[in-house]
């Protein structure tokens, strides 16, 4: 295997779903190293439009891709030359013994909690494990979450911001979503009874404490028609011709993106979203981690089927990046499921995993839905469902008491 750091490619033809950012042709693994602003651009590169790419030994890429190793990233010893190349391209000089450690360090110590000045950090899965997935490799590195979050003060503020957003939604308050999200964090981050600092001060009198974070929603849409932003769904504001038909299926007509978001929140951004195909006429799929879609610049993860390939795609500020794809036979009756768990995202078809990728850009959104990117005609699906992935990280009393690790949970609980 060969490894490079270099630019994403903006493709507007019909060779891929798009217009969109894509990895160089022939590569089999990618980790996006852009900040949120650059990832959300459409057709313009920004300051550091870069990714980490891997491909077979026979693959050659242009000179604007810095080749940093050949072999297996878990076995390639990191050298000063590698670190120099990495720093020249990314602006950050990573540490670590092996090539995989350089990438891990970029996504932890070299990350920015808000994803503004640098790539956002790796976050733990619902079970408390932090994983780094690479296509063609599977999991190349994994650790139990130990409270190591660079920039802990801002991370703490980010979690409080997420909680405040749930309190702000009228429906969510009735469903105690904020308390369920808090319950998920207690389990995921191993907080035990040390959770009060995550509640915004003005809201502490209004919360009843953590609740059991298990939420499941499903909607067969049987026997009714819904217009824009009616019933159980929010539709992206340009989708005036997106409706629900009486046959019990979602339908989109015309052209362009047609996302829909279920109005009720889950208890975690570790979730899955799925549906069953009724037709096969669109580049479409279930969506996870959707933000407020009453906006013209939505953020979300989604899968899609296109030209015999299943894709995992992210949308930031309306800009699309195709992160990973694998061969798949698209058929009526297939059930597509997209799972977002920590920084890992997996597309499964009929319960068989097709493709997985690591991406850190979109976190904190606890809604789900689906997306149709329609070129022409109509597309339909039914039996949509979404659910939390049960959290269960370990309680870490040593960290809670000692705070000896930089960015540890003791720091997370301080400064309130």
Secondary structure, DSSP 8 states (H G I E B T S, - for coil): -EEEEEE-EEE-STTSSSSEEE--TTEEEEEE---HHHHT-SS---S--EEEEEE-TT----TTSEEEEES-TTTSB--HHHHHHHHHHHS-----SBHHHHHHHHTTTT--TTSSSS-------TTSEEEEEETTTEEEEEEE--S--SSHHHHHHHHHHHHHHHHH-HHHHHTTHHHHHHHHHHHHTT-TT--GGGS-GGGGGG---------EEEE---S--B-TT-TTEEE-TT-TTEEEETTTEEEEESSEEEEEEESS--S-SSEEEEEEES---SEEEEEEEE---SSSS--EEEEEEETTEEEEEEEETTEEEEEEEEE----TT-EEEEEEETTEEEEEETTEEEEEEE--S--S--EEEEEEEESSSEEEEEEEEEEE--------HHHHHH--STT-HHHHT---
